[in-house]
Amino acid sequence: MKIYKPLIFVLVGAVIIGFLYWISKPNYSPVTTNEIAPSVKLNCENFAMTNGLDTFYLPINCVQEIGNGESPVNLTIFASTTNDNQGELHISRNGKDIFVTDGEFISFSDQEKLSLTQGSFDFEDVTFDGYKDLVIQTAAGAYNFTHAYFAYNPKTKTFNTVPVVEATNESFDPIKKQMVSFFKGRGIGDIYTEETYEFRNGKYVLIMDFDQSTVDNGRDDNINPMYTQVTRKLIDGKMVEVEKKSISYKELYGDQN
């Protein structure tokens, strides 16, 4: 039996070394939608809204500061187990969900990747109270990108489930507490609707809109089309038309042909 002891020790040692190597080697397998989100979370700024220019593997798991001393939240996006090409977005704090969306907002073409053409997200203070609000892109086209803004409620410490505002190609003015939504009727931008909202008493109120559309007068739009411009303003609680006029392409943009 003494003759075989060294061989036994060698075999046992080889098994131990092999086991240690197996448990320590890196896992190079691709992330799948069924895997639990990684324990090391990125800041949500790493997934800033890019209007469909980037793609990220699912699940997305990140941490976001809210502001004003509030505890940070965790955001996770993963593929739905019941609806193909749809996903769920969960925001949680201390292991408890405080905001959940379904496939109404989150969709993608690859079950392992989130395409930011729809379902991208960001955090931005659009209610001007020092707290970061949740922004979710709800629609995307060639030149129009629409977003829903869910305000953070410091009393309930959750995000409101009804958007405080939805807008397209929007821009914000924090000084005036206003937002401008700009919807293009076509790519060159000569047909469009522009709406100006002002944040008043916890709501966005439409205070002015401007619409520019073409007039069918038999001319080729590439030569010198005519446009109708209509401006309305909020007066005594009602939107009132204050100006309407016709104007030519050359008057607006010069002779560019």
matplotlib code that plots the C-alpha trace (Angstrom):
import matplotlib.pyplot as plt

x = [0.0, 2.9, 3.8, 0.5, 0.3, 2.4, 0.2, -3.0, -1.6, -0.8, -4.3, -6.0, -3.7, -4.6, -8.3, -8.0, -6.0, -8.4, -11.4, -9.7, -9.0, -12.6, -14.2, -11.7, -11.7, -13.5, -17.0, -16.9, -20.4, -22.7, -25.2, -28.7, -32.0, -32.5, -29.4, -29.8, -28.5, -24.8, -24.1, -21.7, -23.9, -22.9, -24.1, -27.2, -25.3, -23.4, -26.7, -27.5, -30.2, -28.8, -31.9, -31.1, -27.4, -26.3, -27.2, -26.7, -26.8, -29.6, -30.1, -29.2, -28.6, -27.5, -27.6, -29.0, -28.7, -32.0, -30.8, -31.7, -30.3, -32.6, -31.3, -30.1, -32.3, -31.5, -32.8, -33.1, -34.3, -34.8, -36.7, -40.3, -40.9, -44.4, -44.1, -41.5, -39.5, -40.8, -39.2, -39.8, -38.2, -38.0, -36.8, -36.2, -34.9, -33.7, -34.9, -38.5, -39.9, -41.1, -41.8, -42.4, -43.3, -44.2, -43.8, -45.8, -42.5, -39.8, -39.3, -36.4, -35.6, -33.1, -34.1, -30.5, -30.1, -31.9, -32.0, -32.4, -34.7, -37.4, -37.1, -34.0, -34.1, -32.5, -32.9, -33.4, -35.0, -37.9, -40.1, -37.4, -37.5, -34.0, -35.0, -34.1, -37.2, -37.4, -37.4, -38.4, -38.3, -41.7, -41.5, -38.8, -38.8, -36.5, -36.5, -39.0, -38.3, -41.0, -40.4, -42.5, -41.4, -42.3, -41.9, -40.2, -42.5, -40.5, -43.5, -44.2, -40.5, -41.6, -42.0, -45.5, -47.0, -48.7, -46.3, -46.1, -45.6, -44.9, -43.1, -41.2, -37.7, -38.0, -35.8, -36.0, -35.4, -34.9, -34.8, -38.3, -39.4, -40.6, -40.3, -40.6, -41.8, -41.0, -42.7, -41.4, -43.9, -41.0, -37.3, -36.3, -38.1, -40.2, -43.5, -43.7, -45.6, -44.0, -45.6, -44.4, -45.3, -44.8, -44.5, -47.2, -48.3, -46.9, -48.2, -47.0, -49.5, -49.6, -49.1, -48.4, -48.3, -47.2, -48.0, -46.5, -48.0, -47.9, -50.7, -51.8, -51.6, -50.5, -46.8, -44.1, -42.8, -39.3, -39.7, -41.4, -44.2, -46.5, -47.0, -49.7, -48.5, -50.9, -50.0, -52.1, -51.6, -53.1, -55.4, -57.7, -57.4, -58.1, -55.9, -56.7, -55.5, -53.5, -52.0, -52.5, -50.6, -49.3, -45.7, -43.5, -40.5, -38.2, -39.4, -38.7, -35.5, -34.2, -33.5, -31.8, -32.7]
y = [0.0, 2.4, 2.1, 3.7, 6.6, 9.0, 8.4, 8.9, 12.2, 13.3, 12.5, 14.3, 17.3, 17.4, 17.3, 20.1, 22.3, 21.6, 22.6, 25.8, 26.8, 26.0, 28.2, 31.1, 31.3, 34.3, 33.8, 34.8, 33.6, 36.4, 38.1, 36.6, 38.1, 35.3, 36.2, 38.3, 41.8, 42.1, 43.1, 45.8, 48.6, 51.4, 55.0, 55.5, 58.3, 55.5, 54.8, 58.5, 58.9, 58.8, 58.6, 55.1, 55.5, 52.9, 49.4, 47.8, 44.2, 43.2, 43.3, 47.0, 47.7, 51.0, 53.4, 57.0, 59.8, 61.7, 64.8, 66.8, 64.1, 61.4, 57.8, 56.7, 54.3, 51.2, 51.0, 47.7, 46.9, 43.3, 41.4, 40.5, 36.8, 37.0, 39.4, 39.1, 42.2, 44.0, 44.7, 45.9, 48.9, 48.6, 51.4, 50.2, 51.4, 49.1, 46.1, 47.4, 48.5, 52.1, 52.4, 49.8, 50.1, 47.3, 46.9, 50.1, 52.0, 49.4, 47.6, 46.2, 44.0, 41.7, 39.7, 40.1, 43.8, 47.0, 49.2, 52.8, 53.6, 53.1, 52.6, 54.8, 56.7, 59.5, 61.5, 65.2, 67.8, 69.1, 70.2, 72.6, 71.3, 69.9, 66.3, 64.2, 63.1, 60.0, 60.5, 57.6, 57.8, 56.6, 57.0, 57.5, 58.3, 59.6, 63.1, 63.1, 61.7, 61.8, 61.5, 61.1, 62.8, 61.1, 63.5, 62.4, 62.8, 63.5, 62.9, 59.3, 58.8, 57.4, 58.5, 59.5, 57.0, 59.6, 61.8, 65.4, 66.2, 64.4, 66.3, 65.9, 67.2, 69.3, 71.8, 73.3, 76.8, 76.4, 80.2, 80.8, 77.3, 76.7, 73.8, 74.0, 70.9, 70.9, 68.4, 68.2, 67.5, 66.5, 66.2, 69.6, 71.2, 73.7, 72.1, 72.0, 72.7, 74.4, 74.4, 76.4, 75.1, 76.8, 75.0, 76.4, 75.0, 71.5, 71.3, 72.1, 74.6, 75.3, 79.1, 79.4, 77.3, 78.0, 76.0, 76.3, 74.3, 74.4, 75.9, 73.9, 76.6, 74.4, 75.2, 72.6, 72.7, 72.6, 76.0, 78.4, 77.0, 79.1, 78.5, 79.4, 80.4, 80.4, 81.6, 81.1, 82.3, 81.5, 84.4, 84.3, 80.6, 79.9, 79.4, 82.3, 82.8, 86.0, 85.9, 84.1, 84.9, 83.5, 83.6, 82.2, 79.9, 82.6, 85.1, 82.6, 81.0, 83.1, 82.0, 78.7, 77.0]
z = [0.0, 0.7, -3.0, -4.0, -1.5, -3.5, -6.6, -4.5, -3.2, -6.8, -8.0, -5.1, -5.7, -9.4, -8.6, -6.1, -8.5, -11.3, -9.1, -8.0, -11.6, -12.7, -10.0, -10.6, -14.4, -15.9, -17.3, -21.0, -21.8, -23.2, -20.9, -21.3, -20.4, -17.8, -15.8, -12.6, -12.9, -11.9, -8.3, -9.4, -10.6, -12.9, -12.5, -14.7, -16.5, -18.3, -20.1, -21.0, -23.6, -27.1, -29.3, -30.7, -31.3, -28.7, -27.8, -24.4, -23.3, -20.9, -18.1, -17.4, -13.7, -12.5, -9.5, -9.6, -7.1, -6.7, -4.9, -1.8, 0.5, -0.8, -0.8, -4.3, -6.3, -8.4, -11.9, -13.7, -17.2, -18.3, -21.0, -20.3, -19.7, -21.3, -24.2, -27.0, -27.7, -24.7, -21.4, -17.9, -16.1, -12.4, -10.0, -6.4, -3.1, -0.4, -2.4, -2.8, -6.2, -6.2, -9.9, -12.6, -16.3, -18.8, -22.5, -23.1, -22.9, -23.2, -26.5, -28.5, -31.5, -29.8, -26.7, -25.4, -26.1, -25.4, -28.5, -27.4, -30.3, -27.7, -23.9, -23.3, -20.1, -18.2, -15.0, -15.1, -12.8, -14.9, -12.0, -10.7, -7.1, -6.8, -7.3, -10.4, -12.3, -14.6, -18.3, -20.6, -24.4, -25.6, -29.4, -31.9, -35.7, -38.3, -36.7, -33.9, -30.4, -27.8, -24.0, -20.9, -17.7, -14.4, -11.4, -8.2, -5.2, -2.1, 0.2, -1.0, -2.0, -5.4, -8.9, -10.0, -12.4, -14.5, -16.6, -15.6, -19.3, -22.6, -25.3, -28.6, -29.4, -26.3, -24.6, -21.2, -19.7, -16.0, -15.5, -17.0, -15.9, -19.4, -21.9, -25.7, -27.7, -31.4, -33.7, -37.3, -40.1, -42.4, -42.3, -43.6, -40.8, -42.8, -41.6, -37.8, -34.6, -31.7, -28.2, -25.2, -21.7, -18.4, -15.1, -12.7, -9.4, -10.1, -13.7, -17.2, -18.8, -22.5, -22.9, -26.6, -29.8, -33.3, -36.4, -39.8, -42.6, -46.4, -48.6, -51.7, -54.3, -57.2, -56.9, -56.6, -53.0, -54.3, -56.1, -53.7, -51.6, -49.6, -45.9, -43.3, -39.9, -36.9, -33.4, -30.4, -26.8, -23.4, -22.5, -19.5, -19.3, -23.0, -26.1, -28.4, -32.0, -32.0, -35.5, -38.8, -42.0, -45.3, -46.2, -48.9, -48.7, -50.0, -47.4, -44.7, -45.8, -48.7, -52.3, -51.7, -55.0]

ax = plt.figure().add_subplot(projection="3d")
ax.plot(x, y, z, "-o")
ax.set_aspect("equal")
plt.show()
